[in-house]
Amino acid sequence: MNLTPSREDYLETLLLLEKENKKIKSVDIATMLNISKPSVTKAMNNLKDLGLIEKTSYSSITLTDEGRKLAEEIFDRHKTIKSFLLKLGVSKETADDDCCKIEHVISKETLECIKKFINE
């Protein structure tokens, strides 16, 4: 499934909030991403239409199995790229910013090579 960078960011955020054992609410997503609640509502409706989350009006949001799988892949890319950048000597702040940009465009081949490099 081809996801936009924005949708990937939402899925990753949902996964992080889920890992904190929180009931995921739109306001938490808006706060974490520093965006408006109406923007979150629209995005959640899109993710629901794609079958990646379950949500009913005024309830908490949960990832479907497919949504969780995609979110885990996105989060793995994020962690891998960040680890690589830190290993290169990039500052934590720059690594945080850059990995958020790179994770959306990196090829599977490059990501696999980075994983091998990190594990050497």
N, C-alpha and C positions, 0 to 999 in steps of 0.2 A: 504494500500500500504506500503510495506517495503522499507524504504529509508535508504541509508547509512548515517552515521554521517556527511559526507561531504555534501551530498545533503541537509540534514536538515539545515546545517549551511548556505548554499547558500539561501535556501528559507527564513530563518530567516533574513538574510541580505537584501534580496529583500524587505521583508515586512518593515524593519526599514527604508530603503531608501525611500520606497513609503510613509511611514508616515511622512517623512520630506518634502513631496510634491515635490520630485525631479523626473525629468525624469531619469529613471534608465538606466545607461550606464555601459558597461563592465568595464571601467576604474574606476568608482566609487566603484564597487564591489571589484575589485582588490585592490584598496587602503584600503577599509574598512577591508578586510580579510588579507591584507598584502601578496598577492600572485601575480603571473604573469598574465598578460592579456590573454595570450594563454590558461592558465589553466581555466580561467573564460569562455572563448569562448567555450572550450570543454564541460565544465559543463553546460553551458546554452543550448548547443545543446542537451545534454542528458535530461535536464529538459523539453525542448521543445518536444522531442520525447515521453516523458512521459505524455505530455499534461498539464504540470504544469505552463508553461509560454508561452507567445506569443512573437515572435521576428522575425524580418526580417533583412536582412543584413543592417548594419549601422543604425539601428533604435533603439529606446529605447525599453526596456524590460518591459513587464507587466505580472503580475500574472494572471492566469486564475482563475475562481471561485474555482475550486478544489485546485489549487496551493495556493490561498489565505487562504482557509480553513485549509490546512495542515500547512501553515506558522503560522497562528494564534495559532494552537494547539502547535506547537513547541515553539513559543514565550511565551505562557501561562506556559508551563512546565518550561522554563527558569526562568520566573519571580517568579513562585511558589517556585522552589528550592532555588533561591537566597534569597527570603524572609525568607524561613525556616532557611537557614544557618546564615543569619544575626540575626535572632531571637535567635539562639543558641549562639551567641556571636562571630561568625567567622568574621574576618576582611573583609572589603569590597573587598580588592584586592584578598584575598583568595577565598571569596564567588564567585567573578566574574570568577576566574579560575576554581574552582571546579564545579560550576553549568554548565559550558560549557561541562564538561566531563560527569557529572551525567545525564544530560538531554537526552542523547542518549541511555542510558541503563536502565533507571528507569521503573519499571512496572506501569501499570495503577492503580493497587491496592495500591501500595506504594504512588504514587502521590496523590491519593484521600485521603489517611490517612494524608499526609502532609498538604493538603488543610484544612482538618478538624482541625488539630492541630493549624495551623496559625490563623484560624478564631475563636478559643476558647478565 
